[in-house]
């Protein structure tokens, strides 16, 4: 006797073909996990070190002093002071050093602006946007322009100015304290400042390689001397 046909409800469900199975979610690489862990630790440590981020912070009373340090590492006073020195200098050697310092400061501004525009890392959430003379890219945090400038100017001064040992120590301390103050004010994360120091240190190598002199830039020096 023939067996009855199986009803549609009793038919076996079709096995999905391998092409229809959900693709496995790729696990993050060790490098990605390490980077996320580093950034998380950076944010956590930076927030704890932002003890002068506001008037009501743990060290809020020291905030005005750190803001003076902020001005000392800003690009505007350095550019203005260098231009003033160039206008007043009567020594060819002095004009050469100051002209290259001006080149170094402009190079720093351009490179920092380019990197900030590419990375676009926002400033810490506990930062107060009351900074001294800002432009559009200053809303970004990486790298710290103050740190790059402090490191570069420090190397420049130590290589081209004859200073007594105590003054040389003060120049190095100034650069370090300017960088630390950026984290204490809540302006930057620790990695912003650390990378800024490295970048500024390397920028001086570029200035040294393209050093301007009456021999390789006679038109520039001739125009300035007129």
C-alpha positions in Angstrom: 0.0 0.0 0.0 1.6 3.3 -1.0 2.6 5.6 1.8 0.7 8.9 2.2 2.3 12.0 1.0 3.8 14.2 3.8 2.0 17.4 4.4 3.7 20.7 3.8 3.9 21.3 7.6 5.8 18.1 8.1 8.4 18.7 5.3 11.9 19.3 6.6 13.1 23.0 6.6 15.6 23.7 3.9 19.2 23.9 5.1 20.6 27.3 4.3 23.3 27.2 1.8 26.8 28.3 2.9 26.5 31.5 0.9 23.4 32.5 2.9 24.9 32.0 6.3 25.8 35.1 8.3 29.4 36.1 7.9 31.3 35.9 11.2 32.0 39.2 12.8 35.8 39.8 12.6 37.4 40.3 15.9 39.4 43.5 16.5 43.1 43.2 16.0 45.5 43.4 18.9 46.7 46.8 17.6 43.1 48.2 17.6 42.5 46.9 21.1 45.8 48.3 22.4 45.0 51.7 20.7 41.5 51.9 22.3 43.0 51.0 25.7 45.7 53.6 25.3 43.2 56.3 24.4 40.9 55.4 27.2 43.7 55.5 29.7 44.8 58.8 28.2 41.4 60.4 28.7 41.2 59.1 32.2 44.6 60.3 33.3 44.3 63.6 31.5 41.0 64.4 33.3 42.6 63.6 36.7 45.5 65.9 35.9 43.3 68.7 34.8 43.5 70.2 38.3 43.4 73.8 37.0 40.7 73.4 34.3 38.3 75.8 36.1 38.2 78.2 39.0 36.5 75.5 41.2 39.0 72.8 40.3 41.4 71.3 42.9 44.1 73.8 42.0 41.9 76.5 40.6 43.7 79.3 42.4 46.8 78.6 40.2 44.9 78.9 37.0 45.8 82.6 36.4 49.5 81.7 36.7 49.2 78.9 34.2 47.4 81.2 31.8 50.4 83.5 31.9 52.5 80.4 30.9 49.9 79.8 28.1 50.6 83.3 26.7 54.4 82.7 27.0 54.1 79.7 24.7 51.6 81.2 22.2 52.6 81.9 18.6 51.4 85.5 18.5 53.9 86.9 21.1 56.7 84.9 19.6 56.0 86.1 16.1 55.6 89.7 17.2 58.8 89.6 19.3 60.8 88.1 16.5 59.5 90.7 14.0 60.3 93.5 16.4 63.8 92.1 16.9 64.4 91.9 13.2 63.4 95.5 12.8 65.7 96.6 15.6 68.7 94.4 14.9 71.8 96.0 13.3 73.9 92.8 13.3 74.0 90.6 10.2 74.5 87.5 12.4 71.6 88.6 14.6 69.3 89.1 11.7 70.2 85.7 10.3 69.3 84.0 13.5 66.0 86.0 13.9 65.0 85.4 10.3 65.4 81.7 10.8 63.5 81.8 14.0 60.7 83.5 12.1 60.9 80.7 9.5 60.7 78.1 12.3 57.7 79.8 14.0 55.8 80.0 10.7 56.7 76.4 9.9 55.4 75.3 13.3 52.1 77.1 12.8 51.5 75.5 9.3 52.5 71.9 10.3 50.4 72.0 13.5 47.4 73.4 11.7 47.7 70.6 9.0 48.0 67.8 11.6 45.1 69.2 13.6 42.9 69.4 10.5 43.7 65.8 9.5 43.3 64.2 13.0 40.4 66.3 14.2 40.6 65.2 17.8 38.3 67.3 20.0 39.7 69.0 23.1 39.0 67.5 26.5 35.4 67.9 27.6 36.6 69.7 30.8 38.4 72.4 28.9 37.1 76.0 29.0 37.3 77.7 25.6 38.8 80.9 27.0 42.1 80.5 25.3 44.3 83.4 24.2 43.8 84.3 20.4 42.4 81.2 18.7 41.6 80.3 15.1 39.4 77.6 13.6 41.7 74.6 14.0 42.3 75.5 17.6 39.1 73.6 18.5 41.1 70.5 17.8 43.5 69.1 20.4 46.1 66.9 18.6 48.9 67.9 18.7 49.5 70.6 21.3 50.8 73.6 19.4 52.3 75.0 22.6 54.2 71.8 23.1 55.6 71.8 19.6 56.6 75.4 19.8 58.2 75.1 23.2 60.3 72.1 22.2 61.3 73.7 18.9 62.2 77.1 20.5 64.0 75.4 23.3 66.3 73.6 20.8 66.7 76.7 18.7 67.7 78.9 21.6 70.1 76.3 23.1 71.9 75.9 19.7 72.1 79.6 18.6 72.3 81.7 21.8 75.3 81.8 24.1 73.7 81.4 27.5 75.1 80.6 31.0 74.2 77.1 32.3 71.5 78.4 34.7 69.7 80.2 31.8 70.0 77.1 29.7 68.3 75.1 32.5 65.6 77.7 32.8 64.9 77.4 29.0 64.5 73.7 29.3 62.3 74.0 32.4 60.1 76.6 30.7 59.5 74.2 27.8 58.6 71.3 30.1 56.4 73.4 32.3 54.5 74.9 29.3 53.7 71.4 28.1 52.6 70.2 31.6 50.4 73.3 32.0 48.4 72.4 28.9 47.2 69.2 30.6 46.7 71.0 34.0 44.5 73.7 32.3 42.5 71.0 30.6 43.5 72.2 27.2 45.0 69.0 26.0 45.3 65.3 26.8 48.6 63.8 27.8 49.2 62.2 24.3 48.6 65.6 22.6 51.5 67.1 24.6 53.8 64.1 24.3 53.4 64.0 20.5 53.8 67.8 20.4 57.1 67.6 22.2 58.3 65.0 19.7 57.0 66.9 16.7 58.6 70.2 17.9 61.9 68.4 18.5 61.9 67.1 14.9 60.8 70.4 13.5 64.1 72.0 14.5 65.8 69.4 12.3 63.9 70.7 9.3 64.8 74.3 10.2 68.5 73.3 10.5 68.4 71.5 7.2 66.8 74.5 5.4 68.8 77.1 7.3 68.5 80.5 5.6 71.7 82.4 5.0 73.0 85.2 2.7 74.6 82.5 0.6 71.5 80.4 -0.1 68.9 83.2 0.1 70.7 86.4 -1.0 67.5 88.1 -2.3 65.7 87.6 1.0 68.5 89.0 3.1 69.1 91.8 0.6 65.4 92.8 0.7 65.4 92.8 4.5 68.5 94.9 4.7 67.1 97.6 2.6 
